[in-house]
Amino acid sequence: MTCIMESFSCSSVLGFLTAVISTGFVWFFILPLTYWRRKGIPHVPALPILGSLKDSLLQNISIAEEHQRIYRATEGYRYSGFQNFARPSLILRDPELIKEVLVKDFSSFHDNDFDVTLSMDPMMGRNLFFMSGNAWRRMRTTLTPAFSPGRVKMVFPLILEIVEDLKQHLSEMEESEIELKELSARLATSVVASCAFGIKIDALRSAEDEFTRVGRKMLEPTPARGLAQLLFMNAPFVSRIFRIKFVPTTCTDFFRGVVRDVVSIRQKSGVVRNDFLNMMVSFKCAGKLGVQSDRGGVTTEEGTTKDEVDLKGLEGQAIKRLLDDPESLDDVTAQLLGFFMDGQETSSTLISFTLFELEHNQDVQEKLRAEVVRVKADHGGVLTYEGLQEMPYLEMVQQESLRKHPPAPFLQRRCTRRHHFPPVDEKTPRESGGFWVEPGTPVLIPIFSIHHDPKYYPDPDTFNPERFSKDSETVGKGEIFLPFGEGPRMCIGNRFARLQSKATIAEVVCNYKLKPCCHRTPVPVELDPASVLLLSKKGLWVEFEKI
């Protein structure tokens, strides 16, 4: 009798557990697949768990190409549904609706679609890109003056110093064929180390430089790193369960140590340097930098804060508190780490793809070279900040490179307040009905797909800087050009990235003729499926010929 009861009890428990697991699987992974059908919204097919992103999750294609597949499959609609792993999400196609989400109705979509908490990730939880709500607003207000035109102009001599190092390095190299992304990444690492951390390094010549090594560990595409970043960006519940961090702990510890050492040395020596570390420490000691801060900086016409001070003028007690308090140190380090990631990856991608396009478009290269040579001659034969502002064709070349190769191929926003969208069919008048987007719904803006839509950019695979001339009638120009996003959450460091890119490209084309290496990098470029950013799987090779 006891054995029968034990058998019955075990069978009951096993049956109950099976029922619970089955119900949970259906509730969390099967039922969401029917969400858009129940809402009457056009959508693309999806699989349980993998959702609509199967091929990018398995790293068969890049995430940019996966989004483009969904984008093209839903032509004729302002927006459509897809499964971002197990989460019902929307992908936007209509330029007017995209502008509403990013600018006009920003209050309903003010957060990026990430779940990063201070307890889960103390460093990235303090970073502007991952912050949300009021904490993000306070931090954005504080940091905006640091990236004003005047501030960026102040660091131009530091950028130019590294660009001169690049010229010297190229003249010393025996090889004529060079991989552009690696070269640009080392250049950008040197620039950011100088402008952000106040450290002079020689990443161009030393692949074993610690900044270079740590930067590679953070950003270099590997299957494991790519999968972790995909899960972090598209499956927050998975990243929470497995405590996946966007930046490895060893890397954040390295940058903590760098900030602590540099601040300590400067405080003892009284050295003042016009770089971003100096500004961040000043903001922190003035009480304006941190997730718990309850006041923002009051800006002056020059773009600096009224109560900003330099390290030399700070009391030793304030610096000591900063160095002794791990959270205060993280407040400073988080912003500099974000600057390193954005500045290094965005700038190196922009520089490498631009130079790659110039090597394959000799007529564009010659026209650009003529402009650079002429403007430099007008400024005494040297590259100046003012001279770069007098190069309209360089601006057009850069814009076309950003159009064709946006460093971040997509944006993700989260609906934060119930919001009404116009009818899904683009042929239906916007005033006729519509659809209510519920809070928590991820909304994706496929930048790469939009920039390659012939509706907005005719012959999108052709590199044509004339699209961005003042006389151009290109529909997309000024209406749906989103390389750095748009609205209040637009990339705060875009001026810096573009200035660094322009200075590098101008000096390179002025001194070298770029020739294709099609045997090493076939055209069209094959995108790397292991990266959430836009990278070439086989590198971007070029042959440099001294002029």
C-alpha positions, -999 to +999 in steps of 0.1 A: +000+000+000+028+024+009+046+016-024+014+023-043+010+056-026+046+065-032+042+056-069+010+076-071+026+106-054+057+105-077+035+102-108+013+131-096+043+153-089+058+145-122+026+151-140+021+184-122+056+196-130+051+186-167+019+206-168+035+236-152+065+235-176+042+230-206+020+258-195+049+281-189+064+273-223+031+280-241+026+312-221+061+327-226+071+313-260+040+302-280+013+327-270+035+357-279+038+344-315+001+351-319+002+386-305+004+406-338-022+383-354-046+390-326-039+427-329-045+426-367-010+439-375+010+426-404+040+406-392+067+382-403+069+345-393+086+336-361+098+305-342+094+298-305+124+313-285+143+323-316+115+346-328+120+363-361+158+367-357+168+331-362+195+336-388+212+365-370+211+345-337+227+316-354+252+340-370+243+331-405+238+368-414+244+401-397+216+417-376+215+446-402+207+421-429+182+403-407+163+436-402+166+444-439+149+411-447+120+420-424+119+455-437+116+444-473+090+417-465+067+443-451+067+469-479+035+489-482+031+493-444+040+521-421+051+496-395+048+458-389+053+433-362+080+408-355+093+387-327+124+401-310+133+366-296+102+361-274+090+397-273+064+411-297+081+442-313+074+468-340+097+477-369+090+512-384+092+520-421+075+554-424+098+585-422+070+606-407+063+580-380+100+576-372+103+613-367+073+613-344+089+585-323+123+601-321+114+638-318+077+649-317+064+622-294+097+615-277+080+616-243+063+583-252+095+567-264+122+583-243+141+551-232+164+528-252+152+492-251+176+479-225+173+466-189+205+476-171+204+482-134+231+494-110+229+461-091+233+440-123+260+462-139+273+491-117+293+506-146+269+505-176+240+513-152+256+547-149+263+552-186+242+577-205+234+553-233+219+528-210+202+551-185+165+558-186+138+582-173+147+611-151+182+598-144+189+599-182+175+635-184+197+648-156+228+631-171+221+643-206+217+679-193+250+676-174+270+661-203+257+682-232+281+711-226+310+688-227+303+680-264+294+716-275+311+729-307+334+750-286+345+721-264+351+698-294+371+726-310+393+728-279+404+691-283+412+695-321+449+700-315+450+667-296+433+650-325+456+666-350+486+654-330+475+618-334+467+623-371+503+636-376+515+604-359+494+584-384+511+602-414+545+593-399+535+557-392+523+552-428+556+566-441+575+541-420+555+511-431+571+487-456+538+471-466+517+490-491+485+469-484+469+478-451+436+467-434+417+499-428+395+489-398+425+477-377+444+509-387+415+531-379+407+514-346+443+520-334+442+556-345+408+561-327+422+544-296+451+568-295+428+598-300+403+587-273+431+579-249+444+614-254+412+634-255+393+615-229+418+601-205+447+625-210+471+596-218+496+596-247+499+561-261+513+547-294+485+523-304+494+528-341+528+510-337+521+487-308+494+461-310+502+451-274+494+485-260+471+479-230+445+504-242+444+486-276+443+452-260+414+461-237+395+479-265+398+448-287+385+426-259+355+449-256+347+454-292+363+428-314+336+406-330+338+369-319+309+344-320+306+343-282+308+381-278+284+386-307+259+363-291+262+379-257+256+414-272+226+401-292+211+387-261+219+418-241+202+440-267+173+418-277+165+395-248+167+415-216+151+388-195+179+364-206+206+389-198+191+394-164+190+357-156+225+350-167+238+385-156+252+392-191+272+424-191+277+446-222+314+452-212+334+424-195+343+431-158+381+429-165+377+458-190+357+480-166+383+473-138+410+485-162+393+518-169+386+523-132+423+520-125+432+544-153+409+571-141+420+567-105+457+569-115+454+599-138+432+619-114+456+612-085+487+622-106+470+654-118+458+664-084+493+660-069+511+677-098+486+705-104+486+697-142+455+710-160+445+696-194+416+705-216+402+669-220+370+651-211+384+635-180+390+670-165+354+680-173+339+648-158+358+652-126+348+688-124+312+679-129+314+653-102+331+675-077+305+702-085+277+677-076+262+673-111+275+639-122+259+607-109+227+587-109+216+602-076+222+638-087+192+660-084+204+691-103+217+697-138+244+721-149+234+757-158+252+765-191+267+797-203+269+810-239+303+794-243+289+760-235+306+755-201+289+753-167+289+783-144+303+763-114+328+743-134+363+743-121+395+727-132+414+700-112+440+725-101+414+746-083+396+717-066+402+712-029+423+682-021+394+669+001+370+668-028+395+647-049+402+624-020+365+617-016+363+609-053+392+585-052+381+568-020+345+564-030+340+535-056+306+548-066+318+583-073+347+569-092+323+548-113+302+579-120+332+594-138+346+562-153+312+552-168+310+583-189+346+581-201+341+544-208+311+552-229+331+579-247+358+553-254+334+528-269+315+554-290+345+573-300+366+543-309+341+522-327+320+549-344+351+569-356+370+538-368+340+525-387+334+558-403+370+564-412+376+528-426+345+527-447+350+562-461+386+554-472+374+521-486+348+538-507+373+564-519+397+536-531+368+522-552+356+556-565+387+572-579+368+602-594+354+610-559+389+606-544+405+630-569+378+656-564+382+654-526+419+656-528+417+688-549+395+704-523+417+694-494+449+707-512+432+740-521+419+747-486+451+737-469+470+761-492+446+789-481+455+781-445+493+782-448+496+746-460+484+731-427+451+714-417+431+736-393+397+734-376+385+764-396+398+748-428+377+717-423+346+738-421+355+751-456+354+717-472+318+711-484+327+681-506+344+664-476+311+669-457+292+653-486+316+624-488+313+618-451+275+620-452+273+595-480+296+571-461+273+574-431+243+568-453+257+537-469+276+524-438+259+536-406+281+525-377+250+515-357+226+499-382+195+502-360+180+520-330+158+505-304+133+525-283+108+513-258+072+526-256+070+543-221+034+556-224+005+542-243+006+558-277-015+560-309+000+551-343-017+559-376-032+530-397-007+504-406-014+505-444+005+534-459-023+539-485-048+546-457-051+583-446-033+589-413-065+602-397-085+570-404-083+548-373-050+534-362-033+513-335-025+518-298+010+508-288+012+495-253+039+505-228+069+482-228+066+474-265+100+475-282+101+498-313+129+493-338+142+519-364+162+500-391+187+527-401+206+505-425+175+493-442+161+528-446+194+542-459+194+514-486+158+519-496+156+531-533+124+550-524+145+575-504+180+570-520+179+559-557+205+534-566+214+529-529+244+506-534+262+533-554+285+557-535+274+591-546+283+621-525+263+644-548+232+631-531+240+655-503+248+686-524+227+716-518+212+713-552+203+676-548+166+666-550+172+633-532+140+626-512+159+611-482+183+640-476+173+658-444+141+637-440+153+602-432+191+604-426+198+589-392+234+578-389+235+591-353+199+589-345+177+620-340+160+640-313+169+643-276+186+609-276+208+616-307+244+604-302+259+630-279+294+625-293+287+627-330+305+660-335+337+645-320+334+614-342+328+634-374+357+659-366+381+631-360+370+613-392+373+644-413+408+653-401+420+618-407+405+614-442+417+649-453+453+642-444+453+607-458+439+617-493+462+647-494+493+625-490+483+591-505+465+577-534+442+548-524+440+518-546+416+488-543+427+454-531+398+434-545+417+401-540+415+406-503+382+424-499+356+415-525+329+440-534+302+441-523+314+439-487+303+408-467+291+419-433+303+402-402+274+382-385+293+381-352+289+419-347+259+439-339+276+469-355+285+473-391+318+455-398+333+437-428+338+400-423+370+399-445+383+433-434+387+465-456+420+463-474+436+492-493+468+498-511+485+531-501+506+549-527+526+580-516+519+611-536 
